[in-house]
């Protein structure tokens, strides 16, 4: 529902075209404007938001830059197909079967998409404080970092930075600058550290410079940041991963069974 202009002016300091884009973005993300649907005409939008034609066009341009809508000269602006994707983390946390690709790739393929990953960094580093605490590192302790970008249909969708205790990583393929067949869950299981429990902490954050660049974001819209800590036998933390994805393009679905 659109707030009256005077009330919005009093409490919302964003420019009017940003406010218009925000309301239309919500309608797209909630499904009120479904994939393939036409947006209201410029005339309808100018009347609805008490805005000039130029202001409405600026709002629509924001949505085009965000890859939410498509606009062509002489045609209505429409919502892009398959724009917001629902990711189900539980479906790709388990180790892959022998000879199978990393589960994230196979799950993305089920959505009818072409998925791939690009390894961009492997290094020993001092992790962020929340990661260090999750891995139970001593003050100033270091861990092995493996960073990759995940792509769907050649669009960067997630920046994934994983950290491993050095006593687990040393002398293994984790230290090598190459992809790991089947993904790290499979390797960790083979090394005697089978994943037993994963704990996610999800928050919305303003993107860092690294996230902004890696994900090719059009603006400072929030990213979904997930800190996932994986535990093995004896509640030993064996992996802590920070995952960032564009919040306006992706949502996470978790399923729970009542106890």
C-alpha positions in Angstrom: 0.0 0.0 0.0 1.4 3.4 -0.9 1.6 5.9 1.9 0.1 9.4 1.4 2.6 11.8 -0.1 2.7 14.1 2.9 3.2 11.3 5.4 6.0 9.8 3.3 7.7 13.1 3.0 7.7 13.5 6.8 9.3 10.1 7.6 11.1 8.8 4.5 14.1 10.9 3.5 14.7 8.9 0.3 14.1 10.7 -3.0 10.6 10.0 -4.5 11.9 7.9 -7.3 13.6 5.6 -4.8 10.4 5.3 -2.8 8.4 4.4 -5.9 11.0 1.8 -6.8 10.8 0.4 -3.3 7.1 -0.1 -3.4 7.2 -1.7 -6.9 10.1 -3.9 -5.9 8.1 -5.2 -3.0 5.2 -6.0 -5.3 7.5 -7.9 -7.5 9.2 -9.8 -4.7 5.9 -10.7 -3.0 4.4 -12.0 -6.3 1.7 -9.3 -6.7 3.5 -8.5 -9.9 4.3 -12.0 -11.2 7.1 -13.0 -13.6 6.1 -11.8 -17.1 3.5 -9.4 -15.7 3.2 -5.9 -17.1 3.9 -3.0 -14.7 1.2 -0.3 -14.5 1.6 2.3 -17.2 3.5 5.5 -16.7 0.2 7.4 -16.6 -1.1 5.1 -13.8 2.1 5.3 -11.8 2.2 9.1 -12.0 -1.3 9.3 -10.7 -0.7 6.7 -8.0 2.4 8.3 -6.6 1.6 11.9 -7.4 4.8 12.1 -9.3 6.1 13.5 -12.6 6.7 11.4 -15.6 10.5 11.9 -15.2 10.4 10.7 -11.6 8.5 7.6 -12.6 11.0 6.9 -15.4 13.9 7.2 -12.9 12.2 4.7 -10.6 11.7 2.2 -13.5 15.3 2.6 -14.4 16.4 1.5 -11.0 14.4 -1.6 -11.3 15.9 -2.3 -14.7 19.4 -1.8 -13.3 18.5 -4.3 -10.6 17.6 -6.8 -13.2 14.0 -7.1 -11.9 12.2 -5.7 -15.0 12.7 -5.4 -18.7 11.7 -2.4 -20.7 11.9 -1.9 -24.5 11.1 1.2 -26.5 7.4 1.2 -27.4 6.5 -1.8 -25.2 5.3 -2.1 -21.6 7.8 -2.7 -18.8 7.5 -6.3 -17.6 8.8 -8.4 -14.7 11.7 -10.6 -15.7 11.0 -14.3 -15.7 12.7 -16.4 -12.9 13.7 -13.2 -11.2 13.7 -14.0 -7.6 15.0 -17.5 -6.8 14.2 -19.5 -3.8 17.3 -21.3 -2.4 16.9 -24.3 0.0 20.1 -24.6 2.0 19.3 -27.9 3.5 19.2 -29.5 0.1 22.8 -29.0 -0.7 24.6 -29.2 2.7 25.2 -33.0 2.7 28.2 -34.5 1.0 27.8 -35.4 -2.6 27.9 -39.1 -3.6 31.1 -40.4 -5.1 31.6 -39.0 -8.6 28.8 -36.5 -8.4 29.3 -32.7 -8.6 28.9 -30.4 -5.6 25.3 -30.5 -4.5 24.8 -26.7 -5.0 25.4 -27.2 -8.7 23.0 -30.1 -9.0 20.3 -28.3 -7.0 20.6 -25.2 -9.2 20.3 -27.4 -12.3 16.9 -28.6 -11.0 15.7 -25.0 -11.3 16.5 -25.2 -15.0 19.6 -23.1 -14.7 23.2 -23.4 -15.8 25.4 -23.2 -12.6 29.1 -23.0 -12.1 31.6 -21.9 -9.5 34.8 -19.9 -9.8 37.5 -20.2 -7.2 39.1 -16.8 -6.7 41.4 -17.2 -3.6 43.0 -19.7 -1.3 45.1 -18.3 1.5 46.0 -18.5 5.2 44.4 -15.5 7.0 43.1 -14.1 10.2 39.3 -14.5 9.9 36.6 -12.0 11.0 35.9 -12.0 14.7 32.6 -13.9 14.4 34.2 -16.6 12.3 37.2 -16.9 14.7 34.8 -17.3 17.6 32.8 -20.0 15.7 35.9 -22.0 14.9 37.1 -21.5 18.5 40.4 -20.0 17.4 42.8 -18.4 19.9 43.2 -14.6 19.8 45.0 -13.6 16.6 44.7 -17.2 15.3 44.7 -18.0 11.6 42.6 -20.3 9.4 42.6 -21.4 5.8 40.4 -19.3 3.5 38.8 -20.6 0.3 36.8 -18.0 -1.6 34.6 -18.6 -4.6 31.9 -16.9 -6.7 28.8 -19.0 -7.7 27.1 -18.2 -11.0 23.7 -19.1 -12.4 23.3 -18.5 -16.1 26.5 -16.5 -16.0 25.2 -14.1 -13.4 27.2 -13.9 -10.2 24.8 -14.9 -7.4 26.8 -15.6 -4.3 30.1 -14.8 -2.8 31.2 -17.7 -0.6 34.1 -17.4 1.8 34.9 -20.5 3.8 37.3 -20.9 6.6 38.9 -24.1 8.0 41.0 -24.9 11.0 44.6 -25.3 9.9 45.0 -28.6 11.8 42.3 -30.0 9.5 43.4 -28.2 6.3 47.2 -28.8 6.3 48.4 -31.4 3.9 45.0 -31.8 2.2 43.4 -30.7 -1.1 41.9 -27.8 0.9 45.3 -26.0 0.7 45.4 -26.3 -3.1 44.2 -23.6 -5.5 41.8 -25.9 -7.4 38.2 -27.0 -7.1 37.4 -30.0 -5.0 35.5 -32.7 -6.7 32.1 -33.1 -4.9 32.8 -30.1 -2.8 34.3 -29.6 0.6 31.6 -31.6 2.5 32.6 -34.7 0.6 36.3 -34.1 1.3 35.8 -33.4 5.0 33.9 -36.6 5.3 36.7 -38.5 3.6 39.2 -36.9 6.0 37.3 -38.3 8.9 35.3 -35.2 9.7 31.8 -35.9 8.5 29.4 -32.9 8.8 26.9 -33.7 11.6 25.3 -30.3 12.2 25.0 -27.0 10.4 24.0 -23.8 12.1 23.0 -20.7 10.1 22.9 -17.1 11.2 21.2 -14.9 8.5 21.2 -11.1 8.5 20.6 -8.3 6.0 23.7 -6.1 5.5 24.7 -3.2 3.3 27.2 -4.8 0.9 30.9 -4.4 1.4 33.1 -3.2 -1.4 34.2 -6.7 -2.2 30.6 -8.0 -2.2 29.4 -5.1 -4.3 32.1 -5.8 -7.0 31.9 -9.6 -7.0 28.1 -9.7 -7.3 28.0 -6.8 -9.7 25.3 -5.0 -7.7 23.6 -2.0 -9.1 23.2 -0.1 -5.8 23.6 -0.5 -2.1 20.5 -2.7 -1.7 21.0 -5.1 1.2 22.7 -8.5 0.7 21.7 -11.6 2.6 24.7 -12.6 4.7 24.7 -16.1 6.1 27.3 -17.3 8.6 27.2 -21.1 8.5 29.1 -23.1 11.0 29.5 -26.8 10.3 30.2 -29.2 13.2 31.5 -32.8 13.1 31.6 -35.5 15.8 32.0 -34.2 19.3 30.5 -30.8 18.3 33.9 -29.9 16.7 33.6 -26.9 14.3 35.2 -27.9 11.0 34.1 -25.1 8.7 32.7 -21.6 8.9 31.4 -20.0 5.8 30.2 -16.5 5.1 27.8 -16.4 2.1 26.5 -13.2 0.6 23.8 -12.9 -2.1 21.7 -10.1 -3.5 18.7 -9.7 -1.1 16.4 -8.4 -3.9 17.0 -11.4 -6.1 17.2 -14.4 -3.7 15.3 -15.7 -0.7 16.1 -18.6 1.6 13.7 -21.3 2.5 14.1 -23.4 5.6 11.8 -26.3 6.6 11.2 -27.5 10.2 9.4 -30.4 11.7 7.7 -29.6 15.0 9.1 -31.6 17.8 
